[in-house]
Amino acid sequence: MTIRAVFFDMGGTIETYGYTRALRLAATPGIQQRLLSAGIDLHLDNEQLYRVVSDGLERYHQWSLKNLDELSPSQVWREYILGDC
C-alpha cells in the first residue's frame, strides 16, 4: 500500500503556540515579524502581543469546546485573535 495523502487538523497537530508562558513569549517575536511582513502593525510590544494572542486563543478554545467544532486558522486569527485590533 502506498500513502497518497496525509491530513492534519489545526488542533495542535502542526500549528501550535506553546503551552507555557515562556514558550509563548519566545514565539511572540516571530509572530510580530510575520504580522509586520504582512503589513499589519498593531503597535504592541511583545508582552502585549503575547496577551492578545493568548486571550484570543483561549476564547477560541472555549468556543470550540462548546460547539465541538474547529475553524480555519485564518478565521481563528480574524475573529478570535485579531478581531479587536
C-alpha positions as CSV (number, residue, x, y, z in Angstrom):
1,M,0.0,0.0,0.0
2,T,1.3,3.5,-0.9
3,I,0.4,6.5,1.1
4,R,-1.1,9.1,-1.2
5,A,-2.2,11.8,1.2
6,V,-1.8,12.8,4.8
7,F,-4.4,15.1,6.5
8,F,-3.7,17.2,9.6
9,D,-6.1,19.2,11.7
10,M,-5.5,22.6,13.3
11,G,-5.9,21.4,16.9
12,G,-2.2,21.4,17.7
13,T,-1.0,18.8,15.2
14,I,1.0,21.2,13.2
15,E,0.1,24.7,14.3
16,T,1.0,25.3,18.0
17,Y,1.6,28.3,20.1
18,G,3.4,26.8,23.1
19,Y,1.6,25.7,26.2
20,T,3.6,27.6,28.7
21,R,4.1,31.4,29.2
22,A,7.8,31.0,28.5
23,L,7.2,29.1,25.2
24,R,4.6,31.6,24.1
25,L,6.8,34.6,24.9
26,A,9.6,33.0,23.0
27,A,7.4,32.6,19.9
28,T,5.9,36.1,20.1
29,P,8.7,38.0,18.3
30,G,8.2,35.6,15.3
31,I,4.5,36.3,15.2
32,Q,5.3,40.1,15.5
33,Q,7.6,39.8,12.4
34,R,5.1,37.7,10.5
35,L,2.4,40.3,11.1
36,L,4.7,43.2,10.1
37,S,5.8,41.4,6.9
38,A,2.1,41.2,6.0
39,G,1.7,44.9,6.6
40,I,0.0,44.6,10.0
41,D,1.5,46.8,12.7
42,L,-0.5,46.6,15.9
43,H,1.8,48.9,17.7
44,L,2.1,46.4,20.5
45,D,5.2,45.3,22.3
46,N,5.9,41.6,22.6
47,E,4.3,41.3,26.0
48,Q,1.1,43.0,24.8
49,L,1.0,40.9,21.6
50,Y,1.5,37.7,23.8
51,R,-1.6,38.7,25.8
52,V,-3.7,39.4,22.7
53,V,-2.8,36.1,21.1
54,S,-3.2,34.1,24.3
55,D,-6.5,35.7,25.2
56,G,-7.8,35.1,21.7
57,L,-6.7,31.5,21.6
58,E,-8.4,30.9,25.0
59,R,-11.7,32.5,23.7
60,Y,-11.5,30.3,20.6
61,H,-10.7,27.2,22.7
62,Q,-13.8,27.8,24.8
63,W,-15.9,28.3,21.8
64,S,-14.5,25.2,20.1
65,L,-15.2,23.0,23.2
66,K,-18.7,24.3,23.5
67,N,-19.5,23.9,19.8
68,L,-17.5,20.8,19.1
69,D,-16.1,22.4,16.0
70,E,-12.9,23.9,14.6
71,L,-12.5,26.9,12.4
72,S,-9.8,27.5,9.8
73,P,-6.6,29.2,11.1
74,S,-7.4,32.3,9.1
75,Q,-10.8,32.5,10.7
76,V,-9.4,32.0,14.2
77,W,-6.9,34.8,13.7
78,R,-9.5,37.1,12.1
79,E,-12.4,36.5,14.6
80,Y,-10.7,35.5,17.9
81,I,-7.2,36.7,18.0
82,L,-7.1,40.0,16.0
83,G,-10.8,40.7,15.9
84,D,-10.5,43.6,18.5
85,C,-7.4,45.0,16.8
